[in-house]
Amino acid sequence: MGAFMAVAQGSAEPLRFIVMRYKGAAAAQAPVVLVGKGITFDTGGISIKPAPEMDEMKYDMGGAASVLGVFKALSHLKPAINVVGLIPATENMPDGLAVKPGDVVTSMSGQTIEILNTDAEGRLVLCDALTYAERFKPQAVIDIATLTGACVIALGAVRTGLFSSDDALAQQLHQAGESSGDSCWRMPLDDEYAEGLKSRFADVANVAGRAAGSVTAAKFLQRFAQNFSWAHLDIAGTAWRSGAAKGATGRPVGLLLQYLTQLAASSQPPVATKSKRAVTGAKTSPSRSAVSRPKARAARKA
Ligand SMILES: [Zn+2]
């Protein structure tokens, strides 16, 4: 996990990679894997952040916290489903030992990464966790992260940014957001957005230009999510509030629980497979997909 370790090397606190399992269904049933970004404090590292509101960077573990929240709720609700929770947890600190802009690291997938900005650390800890998720032969992998300021600019504090390479999974998550009041909005993943991530020295750079920053971050993650059905929730705008109402919101625990309990309620449990078509065909009942299709189509137009 060279990418995750590169972020952690500047901190006096040792990193932790947390693995949780909720077993509510037969062992043969493929799990949903939730991956939560757990940056317990984000200074930006050597690419250090400006001072104002830096205290709020304690909320950069909002993705991890939402995974923990989902697991607490699962233990009470006991739905018939299997869920794995993965949390790469570390601080991102500036230090004599910290990773430097220009350093090239090797991720768990074998892909090399040129770290151009040490404040784009969330994708570095997530990419190794996504590779780790493959071993569970998941029916779907959803990562949750306070990933980009660009997502706050795009969607504000109202809707979470949703990115997915799987239309059926995107529909299910969008619908779960609508019915739980914890809404999200689908964003694009055209390959042209990945152009700016090209590097002369590595397989990929960890940042592109300022334009469409939430999309280029998702394009980075997508490189590590090729072998399963994948969605990414950018909660940078929705995980916490600033100012007088400062504090965590608990989002998107509601969205995720709605998705998981609906999945558990579906009569035909999906089986482990790498084929997206087989997975989505098994887990979506004809009536539900017919209902959710128009809204998802509207989402794609945006
Ligand atoms: Zn950062």
py3Dmol code that shows the C-alpha trace and the ligand (Angstrom):
import py3Dmol

protein = """\
ATOM      1  CA  MET A   1       0.000   0.000   0.000  1.00  0.00           C
ATOM      2  CA  GLY A   2       2.662   2.469  -1.100  1.00  0.00           C
ATOM      3  CA  ALA A   3       0.204   5.281  -1.827  1.00  0.00           C
ATOM      4  CA  PHE A   4      -1.507   5.033   1.587  1.00  0.00           C
ATOM      5  CA  MET A   5       1.865   4.749   3.348  1.00  0.00           C
ATOM      6  CA  ALA A   6       3.218   7.800   1.509  1.00  0.00           C
ATOM      7  CA  VAL A   7       0.457   9.942   3.020  1.00  0.00           C
ATOM      8  CA  ALA A   8       1.035   8.533   6.516  1.00  0.00           C
ATOM      9  CA  GLN A   9       4.829   8.889   6.561  1.00  0.00           C
ATOM     10  CA  GLY A  10       4.700  12.527   7.704  1.00  0.00           C
ATOM     11  CA  SER A  11       2.677  11.797  10.825  1.00  0.00           C
ATOM     12  CA  ALA A  12       3.901  10.868  14.292  1.00  0.00           C
ATOM     13  CA  GLU A  13       0.696   8.839  14.666  1.00  0.00           C
ATOM     14  CA  PRO A  14       0.908   5.355  13.116  1.00  0.00           C
ATOM     15  CA  LEU A  15      -1.522   4.604  10.282  1.00  0.00           C
ATOM     16  CA  ARG A  16      -4.372   2.153  10.723  1.00  0.00           C
ATOM     17  CA  PHE A  17      -6.159   0.096   8.059  1.00  0.00           C
ATOM     18  CA  ILE A  18      -9.493  -0.928   9.539  1.00  0.00           C
ATOM     19  CA  VAL A  19     -11.449  -3.916   8.187  1.00  0.00           C
ATOM     20  CA  MET A  20     -14.994  -4.574   9.436  1.00  0.00           C
ATOM     21  CA  ARG A  21     -17.412  -7.319   8.464  1.00  0.00           C
ATOM     22  CA  TYR A  22     -21.162  -7.499   8.860  1.00  0.00           C
ATOM     23  CA  LYS A  23     -22.474 -10.988   8.057  1.00  0.00           C
ATOM     24  CA  GLY A  24     -26.251 -10.942   7.720  1.00  0.00           C
ATOM     25  CA  ALA A  25     -26.614 -13.354   4.786  1.00  0.00           C
ATOM     26  CA  ALA A  26     -25.205 -16.661   3.570  1.00  0.00           C
ATOM     27  CA  ALA A  27     -21.428 -16.675   3.239  1.00  0.00           C
ATOM     28  CA  ALA A  28     -21.790 -17.355  -0.497  1.00  0.00           C
ATOM     29  CA  GLN A  29     -23.518 -14.028  -1.036  1.00  0.00           C
ATOM     30  CA  ALA A  30     -21.112 -11.412  -2.401  1.00  0.00           C
ATOM     31  CA  PRO A  31     -20.706  -8.458  -0.045  1.00  0.00           C
ATOM     32  CA  VAL A  32     -21.066  -4.759  -0.635  1.00  0.00           C
ATOM     33  CA  VAL A  33     -17.782  -3.089   0.288  1.00  0.00           C
ATOM     34  CA  LEU A  34     -17.858   0.410   1.778  1.00  0.00           C
ATOM     35  CA  VAL A  35     -14.571   2.316   1.707  1.00  0.00           C
ATOM     36  CA  GLY A  36     -14.356   5.415   3.908  1.00  0.00           C
ATOM     37  CA  LYS A  37     -11.651   8.075   3.653  1.00  0.00           C
ATOM     38  CA  GLY A  38     -10.212   8.404   7.140  1.00  0.00           C
ATOM     39  CA  ILE A  39      -7.889  11.404   7.175  1.00  0.00           C
ATOM     40  CA  THR A  40      -8.109  12.221  10.882  1.00  0.00           C
ATOM     41  CA  PHE A  41      -6.516  15.630  10.294  1.00  0.00           C
ATOM     42  CA  ASP A  42      -5.580  17.129   6.943  1.00  0.00           C
ATOM     43  CA  THR A  43      -3.040  19.942   7.030  1.00  0.00           C
ATOM     44  CA  GLY A  44      -2.430  19.425   3.303  1.00  0.00           C
ATOM     45  CA  GLY A  45       1.050  18.060   4.074  1.00  0.00           C
ATOM     46  CA  ILE A  46       3.971  19.898   2.427  1.00  0.00           C
ATOM     47  CA  SER A  47       1.385  21.441   0.050  1.00  0.00           C
ATOM     48  CA  ILE A  48       0.049  23.029   3.233  1.00  0.00           C
ATOM     49  CA  LYS A  49      -3.411  24.554   3.439  1.00  0.00           C
ATOM     50  CA  PRO A  50      -4.087  28.220   4.294  1.00  0.00           C
ATOM     51  CA  ALA A  51      -4.796  28.924   7.977  1.00  0.00           C
ATOM     52  CA  PRO A  52      -8.474  30.017   7.904  1.00  0.00           C
ATOM     53  CA  GLU A  53     -10.874  27.225   8.863  1.00  0.00           C
ATOM     54  CA  MET A  54      -8.080  24.670   9.023  1.00  0.00           C
ATOM     55  CA  ASP A  55      -9.651  23.421  12.270  1.00  0.00           C
ATOM     56  CA  GLU A  56     -12.436  21.965  10.114  1.00  0.00           C
ATOM     57  CA  MET A  57      -9.947  19.511   8.638  1.00  0.00           C
ATOM     58  CA  LYS A  58     -10.674  17.250  11.593  1.00  0.00           C
ATOM     59  CA  TYR A  59     -13.807  16.451   9.565  1.00  0.00           C
ATOM     60  CA  ASP A  60     -11.712  14.934   6.774  1.00  0.00           C
ATOM     61  CA  MET A  61     -12.564  11.552   8.286  1.00  0.00           C
ATOM     62  CA  GLY A  62     -16.267  12.056   7.495  1.00  0.00           C
ATOM     63  CA  GLY A  63     -16.252   9.196   4.972  1.00  0.00           C
ATOM     64  CA  ALA A  64     -14.750   6.823   7.533  1.00  0.00           C
ATOM     65  CA  ALA A  65     -17.181   8.032  10.180  1.00  0.00           C
ATOM     66  CA  SER A  66     -20.122   7.344   7.872  1.00  0.00           C
ATOM     67  CA  VAL A  67     -18.915   3.765   7.355  1.00  0.00           C
ATOM     68  CA  LEU A  68     -18.669   3.326  11.140  1.00  0.00           C
ATOM     69  CA  GLY A  69     -22.154   4.817  11.472  1.00  0.00           C
ATOM     70  CA  VAL A  70     -23.553   2.403   8.903  1.00  0.00           C
ATOM     71  CA  PHE A  71     -22.000  -0.546  10.745  1.00  0.00           C
ATOM     72  CA  LYS A  72     -23.491   0.588  14.040  1.00  0.00           C
ATOM     73  CA  ALA A  73     -26.915   0.805  12.391  1.00  0.00           C
ATOM     74  CA  LEU A  74     -26.487  -2.606  10.695  1.00  0.00           C
ATOM     75  CA  SER A  75     -25.921  -4.186  14.101  1.00  0.00           C
ATOM     76  CA  HIS A  76     -29.340  -2.874  15.175  1.00  0.00           C
ATOM     77  CA  LEU A  77     -31.331  -3.349  11.958  1.00  0.00           C
ATOM     78  CA  LYS A  78     -29.793  -6.740  11.073  1.00  0.00           C
ATOM     79  CA  PRO A  79     -30.642  -6.751   7.340  1.00  0.00           C
ATOM     80  CA  ALA A  80     -29.980  -9.965   5.364  1.00  0.00           C
ATOM     81  CA  ILE A  81     -26.894  -8.800   3.522  1.00  0.00           C
ATOM     82  CA  ASN A  82     -23.123  -9.023   3.781  1.00  0.00           C
ATOM     83  CA  VAL A  83     -21.138  -5.806   4.110  1.00  0.00           C
ATOM     84  CA  VAL A  84     -17.421  -5.158   4.422  1.00  0.00           C
ATOM     85  CA  GLY A  85     -16.128  -1.831   5.715  1.00  0.00           C
ATOM     86  CA  LEU A  86     -12.618  -0.628   4.863  1.00  0.00           C
ATOM     87  CA  ILE A  87     -11.064   2.473   6.415  1.00  0.00           C
ATOM     88  CA  PRO A  88      -7.582   3.717   5.589  1.00  0.00           C
ATOM     89  CA  ALA A  89      -6.932   6.044   8.541  1.00  0.00           C
ATOM     90  CA  THR A  90      -4.066   8.483   8.973  1.00  0.00           C
ATOM     91  CA  GLU A  91      -3.194  12.122   9.468  1.00  0.00           C
ATOM     92  CA  ASN A  92      -1.741  14.173   6.606  1.00  0.00           C
ATOM     93  CA  MET A  93       1.055  16.224   8.173  1.00  0.00           C
ATOM     94  CA  PRO A  94       4.010  18.364   7.021  1.00  0.00           C
ATOM     95  CA  ASP A  95       7.227  16.961   8.476  1.00  0.00           C
ATOM     96  CA  GLY A  96      10.862  16.271   7.693  1.00  0.00           C
ATOM     97  CA  LEU A  97       9.818  12.764   6.740  1.00  0.00           C
ATOM     98  CA  ALA A  98       6.684  13.770   4.834  1.00  0.00           C
ATOM     99  CA  VAL A  99       6.186  12.859   1.199  1.00  0.00           C
ATOM    100  CA  LYS A 100       7.212  15.691  -1.151  1.00  0.00           C
ATOM    101  CA  PRO A 101       5.643  17.057  -4.319  1.00  0.00           C
ATOM    102  CA  GLY A 102       7.364  15.282  -7.181  1.00  0.00           C
ATOM    103  CA  ASP A 103       7.811  11.991  -5.335  1.00  0.00           C
ATOM    104  CA  VAL A 104       6.724   8.893  -7.234  1.00  0.00           C
ATOM    105  CA  VAL A 105       5.127   6.066  -5.249  1.00  0.00           C
ATOM    106  CA  THR A 106       3.901   2.601  -6.175  1.00  0.00           C
ATOM    107  CA  SER A 107       0.318   1.782  -5.281  1.00  0.00           C
ATOM    108  CA  MET A 108      -0.885  -1.665  -4.195  1.00  0.00           C
ATOM    109  CA  SER A 109      -2.235  -2.162  -7.731  1.00  0.00           C
ATOM    110  CA  GLY A 110       1.290  -1.785  -9.122  1.00  0.00           C
ATOM    111  CA  GLN A 111       0.457   1.504 -10.825  1.00  0.00           C
ATOM    112  CA  THR A 112       2.953   4.264 -10.082  1.00  0.00           C
ATOM    113  CA  ILE A 113       1.727   7.719  -9.014  1.00  0.00           C
ATOM    114  CA  GLU A 114       3.510  11.059  -9.295  1.00  0.00           C
ATOM    115  CA  ILE A 115       2.425  13.068  -6.250  1.00  0.00           C
ATOM    116  CA  LEU A 116       2.236  16.643  -7.524  1.00  0.00           C
ATOM    117  CA  ASN A 117       0.167  17.985  -4.612  1.00  0.00           C
ATOM    118  CA  THR A 118       0.330  16.367  -1.178  1.00  0.00           C
ATOM    119  CA  ASP A 119      -3.070  17.880  -0.316  1.00  0.00           C
ATOM    120  CA  ALA A 120      -4.684  15.537  -2.843  1.00  0.00           C
ATOM    121  CA  GLU A 121      -4.078  12.749  -0.315  1.00  0.00           C
ATOM    122  CA  GLY A 122      -7.588  11.307  -0.085  1.00  0.00           C
ATOM    123  CA  ARG A 123      -7.341   9.619  -3.469  1.00  0.00           C
ATOM    124  CA  LEU A 124      -3.946   8.192  -2.431  1.00  0.00           C
ATOM    125  CA  VAL A 125      -5.318   6.415   0.636  1.00  0.00           C
ATOM    126  CA  LEU A 126      -8.488   5.372  -1.215  1.00  0.00           C
ATOM    127  CA  CYS A 127      -6.783   3.867  -4.262  1.00  0.00           C
ATOM    128  CA  ASP A 128      -4.985   1.248  -2.166  1.00  0.00           C
ATOM    129  CA  ALA A 129      -8.178   0.474  -0.246  1.00  0.00           C
ATOM    130  CA  LEU A 130     -10.014  -0.015  -3.561  1.00  0.00           C
ATOM    131  CA  THR A 131      -7.357  -2.483  -4.689  1.00  0.00           C
ATOM    132  CA  TYR A 132      -7.670  -4.262  -1.336  1.00  0.00           C
ATOM    133  CA  ALA A 133     -11.446  -4.482  -1.841  1.00  0.00           C
ATOM    134  CA  GLU A 134     -10.998  -6.818  -4.835  1.00  0.00           C
ATOM    135  CA  ARG A 135     -10.193  -9.774  -2.566  1.00  0.00           C
ATOM    136  CA  PHE A 136     -13.773  -9.792  -1.217  1.00  0.00           C
ATOM    137  CA  LYS A 137     -15.188 -10.463  -4.723  1.00  0.00           C
ATOM    138  CA  PRO A 138     -17.770  -7.754  -4.043  1.00  0.00           C
ATOM    139  CA  GLN A 139     -21.081  -7.221  -5.801  1.00  0.00           C
ATOM    140  CA  ALA A 140     -20.422  -3.485  -5.463  1.00  0.00           C
ATOM    141  CA  VAL A 141     -17.823  -1.162  -3.956  1.00  0.00           C
ATOM    142  CA  ILE A 142     -18.811   2.323  -2.777  1.00  0.00           C
ATOM    143  CA  ASP A 143     -16.205   4.764  -1.552  1.00  0.00           C
ATOM    144  CA  ILE A 144     -17.221   7.730   0.568  1.00  0.00           C
ATOM    145  CA  ALA A 145     -14.882  10.688   0.886  1.00  0.00           C
ATOM    146  CA  THR A 146     -14.644  14.365   1.743  1.00  0.00           C
ATOM    147  CA  LEU A 147     -12.576  14.469  -1.417  1.00  0.00           C
ATOM    148  CA  THR A 148     -12.613  17.796  -3.243  1.00  0.00           C
ATOM    149  CA  GLY A 149     -13.326  21.470  -2.675  1.00  0.00           C
ATOM    150  CA  ALA A 150     -14.397  21.439  -6.319  1.00  0.00           C
ATOM    151  CA  CYS A 151     -17.420  19.305  -5.378  1.00  0.00           C
ATOM    152  CA  VAL A 152     -18.430  21.971  -2.846  1.00  0.00           C
ATOM    153  CA  ILE A 153     -18.259  24.558  -5.640  1.00  0.00           C
ATOM    154  CA  ALA A 154     -20.322  22.330  -7.954  1.00  0.00           C
ATOM    155  CA  LEU A 155     -23.078  21.124  -5.613  1.00  0.00           C
ATOM    156  CA  GLY A 156     -22.757  23.091  -2.368  1.00  0.00           C
ATOM    157  CA  ALA A 157     -24.045  21.563   0.862  1.00  0.00           C
ATOM    158  CA  VAL A 158     -27.289  20.229  -0.637  1.00  0.00           C
ATOM    159  CA  ARG A 159     -26.424  17.158  -2.696  1.00  0.00           C
ATOM    160  CA  THR A 160     -23.503  14.744  -2.441  1.00  0.00           C
ATOM    161  CA  GLY A 161     -21.557  14.178  -5.664  1.00  0.00           C
ATOM    162  CA  LEU A 162     -22.189  10.714  -7.130  1.00  0.00           C
ATOM    163  CA  PHE A 163     -19.835   9.129  -9.650  1.00  0.00           C
ATOM    164  CA  SER A 164     -20.259   5.605 -10.983  1.00  0.00           C
ATOM    165  CA  SER A 165     -19.130   3.421 -13.826  1.00  0.00           C
ATOM    166  CA  ASP A 166     -22.286   1.297 -13.392  1.00  0.00           C
ATOM    167  CA  ASP A 167     -25.611   2.821 -14.462  1.00  0.00           C
ATOM    168  CA  ALA A 168     -27.699   0.408 -12.360  1.00  0.00           C
ATOM    169  CA  LEU A 169     -25.690   1.097  -9.207  1.00  0.00           C
ATOM    170  CA  ALA A 170     -25.909   4.844  -9.862  1.00  0.00           C
ATOM    171  CA  GLN A 171     -29.696   4.541 -10.194  1.00  0.00           C
ATOM    172  CA  GLN A 172     -29.975   2.632  -6.942  1.00  0.00           C
ATOM    173  CA  LEU A 173     -27.861   5.139  -5.025  1.00  0.00           C
ATOM    174  CA  HIS A 174     -29.664   8.119  -6.522  1.00  0.00           C
ATOM    175  CA  GLN A 175     -33.012   6.568  -5.602  1.00  0.00           C
ATOM    176  CA  ALA A 176     -31.796   5.745  -2.091  1.00  0.00           C
ATOM    177  CA  GLY A 177     -30.796   9.396  -1.710  1.00  0.00           C
ATOM    178  CA  GLU A 178     -34.205  10.624  -2.844  1.00  0.00           C
ATOM    179  CA  SER A 179     -36.194   8.344  -0.551  1.00  0.00           C
ATOM    180  CA  SER A 180     -33.961   8.901   2.506  1.00  0.00           C
ATOM    181  CA  GLY A 181     -33.746  12.690   2.150  1.00  0.00           C
ATOM    182  CA  ASP A 182     -29.952  12.322   1.911  1.00  0.00           C
ATOM    183  CA  SER A 183     -29.704  13.182  -1.751  1.00  0.00           C
ATOM    184  CA  CYS A 184     -26.917  12.950  -4.301  1.00  0.00           C
ATOM    185  CA  TRP A 185     -26.452  13.976  -7.923  1.00  0.00           C
ATOM    186  CA  ARG A 186     -24.688  12.037 -10.628  1.00  0.00           C
ATOM    187  CA  MET A 187     -21.607  13.613 -12.188  1.00  0.00           C
ATOM    188  CA  PRO A 188     -19.875  12.587 -15.448  1.00  0.00           C
ATOM    189  CA  LEU A 189     -16.873  10.294 -15.927  1.00  0.00           C
ATOM    190  CA  ASP A 190     -15.953  10.883 -19.584  1.00  0.00           C
ATOM    191  CA  ASP A 191     -12.436   9.678 -20.324  1.00  0.00           C
ATOM    192  CA  GLU A 192     -11.489  13.121 -21.652  1.00  0.00           C
ATOM    193  CA  TYR A 193     -11.525  14.349 -18.049  1.00  0.00           C
ATOM    194  CA  ALA A 194      -8.525  12.103 -17.297  1.00  0.00           C
ATOM    195  CA  GLU A 195      -6.232  13.877 -19.801  1.00  0.00           C
ATOM    196  CA  GLY A 196      -4.819  16.200 -17.140  1.00  0.00           C
ATOM    197  CA  LEU A 197      -3.753  13.266 -14.952  1.00  0.00           C
ATOM    198  CA  LYS A 198      -1.089  12.153 -17.431  1.00  0.00           C
ATOM    199  CA  SER A 199       2.425  12.113 -16.008  1.00  0.00           C
ATOM    200  CA  ARG A 200       5.837  11.954 -17.659  1.00  0.00           C
ATOM    201  CA  PHE A 201       7.316  10.065 -14.730  1.00  0.00           C
ATOM    202  CA  ALA A 202       4.582   7.701 -13.557  1.00  0.00           C
ATOM    203  CA  ASP A 203       1.451   5.895 -14.725  1.00  0.00           C
ATOM    204  CA  VAL A 204      -0.683   8.727 -13.382  1.00  0.00           C
ATOM    205  CA  ALA A 205      -0.400  12.045 -11.527  1.00  0.00           C
ATOM    206  CA  ASN A 206      -2.442  12.624  -8.386  1.00  0.00           C
ATOM    207  CA  VAL A 207      -3.883  15.949  -9.565  1.00  0.00           C
ATOM    208  CA  ALA A 208      -4.924  17.616 -12.802  1.00  0.00           C
ATOM    209  CA  GLY A 209      -5.730  21.302 -13.304  1.00  0.00           C
ATOM    210  CA  ARG A 210      -8.406  23.233 -11.406  1.00  0.00           C
ATOM    211  CA  ALA A 211     -11.147  22.626 -13.969  1.00  0.00           C
ATOM    212  CA  ALA A 212     -13.664  19.924 -13.025  1.00  0.00           C
ATOM    213  CA  GLY A 213     -11.589  18.981  -9.988  1.00  0.00           C
ATOM    214  CA  SER A 214     -14.184  16.650  -8.487  1.00  0.00           C
ATOM    215  CA  VAL A 215     -14.413  14.759 -11.785  1.00  0.00           C
ATOM    216  CA  THR A 216     -10.662  14.410 -12.277  1.00  0.00           C
ATOM    217  CA  ALA A 217     -10.413  13.076  -8.701  1.00  0.00           C
ATOM    218  CA  ALA A 218     -13.059  10.486  -9.549  1.00  0.00           C
ATOM    219  CA  LYS A 219     -11.225   9.618 -12.774  1.00  0.00           C
ATOM    220  CA  PHE A 220      -8.120   8.950 -10.681  1.00  0.00           C
ATOM    221  CA  LEU A 221     -10.065   6.584  -8.405  1.00  0.00           C
ATOM    222  CA  GLN A 222     -11.723   4.854 -11.356  1.00  0.00           C
ATOM    223  CA  ARG A 223      -8.306   3.546 -12.487  1.00  0.00           C
ATOM    224  CA  PHE A 224      -8.274   1.425  -9.316  1.00  0.00           C
ATOM    225  CA  ALA A 225     -11.882   0.261  -9.584  1.00  0.00           C
ATOM    226  CA  GLN A 226     -11.832  -1.580 -12.903  1.00  0.00           C
ATOM    227  CA  ASN A 227     -12.618  -5.063 -11.583  1.00  0.00           C
ATOM    228  CA  PHE A 228     -15.933  -4.470  -9.837  1.00  0.00           C
ATOM    229  CA  SER A 229     -19.087  -2.415  -9.914  1.00  0.00           C
ATOM    230  CA  TRP A 230     -18.036   0.905  -8.351  1.00  0.00           C
ATOM    231  CA  ALA A 231     -19.459   4.180  -7.120  1.00  0.00           C
ATOM    232  CA  HIS A 232     -17.824   7.152  -5.443  1.00  0.00           C
ATOM    233  CA  LEU A 233     -19.607   9.631  -3.167  1.00  0.00           C
ATOM    234  CA  ASP A 234     -17.855  12.998  -2.767  1.00  0.00           C
ATOM    235  CA  ILE A 235     -19.254  14.368   0.514  1.00  0.00           C
ATOM    236  CA  ALA A 236     -16.928  17.373   0.845  1.00  0.00           C
ATOM    237  CA  GLY A 237     -19.953  19.686   0.788  1.00  0.00           C
ATOM    238  CA  THR A 238     -22.397  17.578   2.772  1.00  0.00           C
ATOM    239  CA  ALA A 239     -20.415  15.891   5.594  1.00  0.00           C
ATOM    240  CA  TRP A 240     -20.146  18.924   7.854  1.00  0.00           C
ATOM    241  CA  ARG A 241     -21.374  22.473   8.352  1.00  0.00           C
ATOM    242  CA  SER A 242     -19.269  25.568   8.950  1.00  0.00           C
ATOM    243  CA  GLY A 243     -19.872  28.772  10.903  1.00  0.00           C
ATOM    244  CA  ALA A 244     -22.285  28.986  13.826  1.00  0.00           C
ATOM    245  CA  ALA A 245     -23.746  25.546  13.016  1.00  0.00           C
ATOM    246  CA  LYS A 246     -20.310  23.940  12.834  1.00  0.00           C
ATOM    247  CA  GLY A 247     -20.388  20.185  13.199  1.00  0.00           C
ATOM    248  CA  ALA A 248     -20.762  16.876  11.399  1.00  0.00           C
ATOM    249  CA  THR A 249     -24.046  16.071   9.616  1.00  0.00           C
ATOM    250  CA  GLY A 250     -23.826  12.269   9.616  1.00  0.00           C
ATOM    251  CA  ARG A 251     -24.331  12.200   5.857  1.00  0.00           C
ATOM    252  CA  PRO A 252     -24.444   9.931   3.909  1.00  0.00           C
ATOM    253  CA  VAL A 253     -25.343   7.300   6.537  1.00  0.00           C
ATOM    254  CA  GLY A 254     -29.033   7.649   5.614  1.00  0.00           C
ATOM    255  CA  LEU A 255     -28.407   7.181   1.905  1.00  0.00           C
ATOM    256  CA  LEU A 256     -26.182   4.141   2.439  1.00  0.00           C
ATOM    257  CA  LEU A 257     -28.584   2.466   4.883  1.00  0.00           C
ATOM    258  CA  GLN A 258     -31.483   2.996   2.490  1.00  0.00           C
ATOM    259  CA  TYR A 259     -29.456   1.423  -0.320  1.00  0.00           C
ATOM    260  CA  LEU A 260     -28.309  -1.538   1.790  1.00  0.00           C
ATOM    261  CA  THR A 261     -31.701  -2.331   3.329  1.00  0.00           C
ATOM    262  CA  GLN A 262     -33.376  -2.163  -0.091  1.00  0.00           C
ATOM    263  CA  LEU A 263     -30.736  -4.480  -1.472  1.00  0.00           C
ATOM    264  CA  ALA A 264     -31.321  -6.900   1.407  1.00  0.00           C
ATOM    265  CA  ALA A 265     -35.066  -6.795   0.778  1.00  0.00           C
ATOM    266  CA  SER A 266     -34.707  -7.761  -2.888  1.00  0.00           C
ATOM    267  CA  SER A 267     -35.823 -11.372  -3.283  1.00  0.00           C
ATOM    268  CA  GLN A 268     -32.999 -12.616  -5.499  1.00  0.00           C
ATOM    269  CA  PRO A 269     -29.683 -12.180  -3.713  1.00  0.00           C
ATOM    270  CA  PRO A 270     -26.862 -11.593  -6.198  1.00  0.00           C
ATOM    271  CA  VAL A 271     -23.920 -13.941  -6.483  1.00  0.00           C
ATOM    272  CA  ALA A 272     -20.236 -13.116  -6.686  1.00  0.00           C
ATOM    273  CA  THR A 273     -19.173 -12.290 -10.199  1.00  0.00           C
ATOM    274  CA  LYS A 274     -16.986  -9.850 -12.043  1.00  0.00           C
ATOM    275  CA  SER A 275     -19.562  -9.315 -14.773  1.00  0.00           C
ATOM    276  CA  LYS A 276     -21.366  -6.022 -14.243  1.00  0.00           C
ATOM    277  CA  ARG A 277     -24.306  -7.169 -16.352  1.00  0.00           C
ATOM    278  CA  ALA A 278     -24.834 -10.296 -14.283  1.00  0.00           C
ATOM    279  CA  VAL A 279     -24.565  -8.391 -11.014  1.00  0.00           C
ATOM    280  CA  THR A 280     -26.965  -5.626 -11.907  1.00  0.00           C
ATOM    281  CA  GLY A 281     -29.390  -8.011 -13.554  1.00  0.00           C
ATOM    282  CA  ALA A 282     -29.592 -10.052 -10.387  1.00  0.00           C
ATOM    283  CA  LYS A 283     -29.978  -7.276  -7.870  1.00  0.00           C
ATOM    284  CA  THR A 284     -32.516  -5.043  -9.558  1.00  0.00           C
ATOM    285  CA  SER A 285     -36.097  -6.218  -9.619  1.00  0.00           C
ATOM    286  CA  PRO A 286     -37.907  -5.345 -12.872  1.00  0.00           C
ATOM    287  CA  SER A 287     -40.515  -3.209 -11.126  1.00  0.00           C
ATOM    288  CA  ARG A 288     -37.981  -1.137  -9.195  1.00  0.00           C
ATOM    289  CA  SER A 289     -35.745  -0.449 -12.169  1.00  0.00           C
ATOM    290  CA  ALA A 290     -38.778   0.635 -14.171  1.00  0.00           C
ATOM    291  CA  VAL A 291     -39.699   3.115 -11.468  1.00  0.00           C
ATOM    292  CA  SER A 292     -36.230   4.553 -10.983  1.00  0.00           C
ATOM    293  CA  ARG A 293     -35.247   4.836 -14.647  1.00  0.00           C
ATOM    294  CA  PRO A 294     -36.770   8.234 -15.454  1.00  0.00           C
ATOM    295  CA  LYS A 295     -35.115   9.978 -12.514  1.00  0.00           C
ATOM    296  CA  ALA A 296     -31.732   8.460 -13.245  1.00  0.00           C
ATOM    297  CA  ARG A 297     -32.021   9.576 -16.851  1.00  0.00           C
ATOM    298  CA  ALA A 298     -32.672  13.108 -15.642  1.00  0.00           C
ATOM    299  CA  ALA A 299     -29.590  12.845 -13.461  1.00  0.00           C
ATOM    300  CA  ARG A 300     -27.419  11.831 -16.373  1.00  0.00           C
ATOM    301  CA  LYS A 301     -28.495  14.852 -18.398  1.00  0.00           C
ATOM    302  CA  ALA A 302     -27.141  17.241 -15.773  1.00  0.00           C
TER     303      ALA A 302
END
"""
ligand_1 = """\
1
ZN
Zn -6.100 17.163 1.536
"""
view = py3Dmol.view(width=600, height=400)
view.addModel(protein, "pdb")
view.setStyle({"model": 0}, {"cartoon": {"style": "trace"}})
view.addModel(ligand_1, "xyz")
view.setStyle({"model": 1}, {"stick": {}})
view.zoomTo()
view.show()
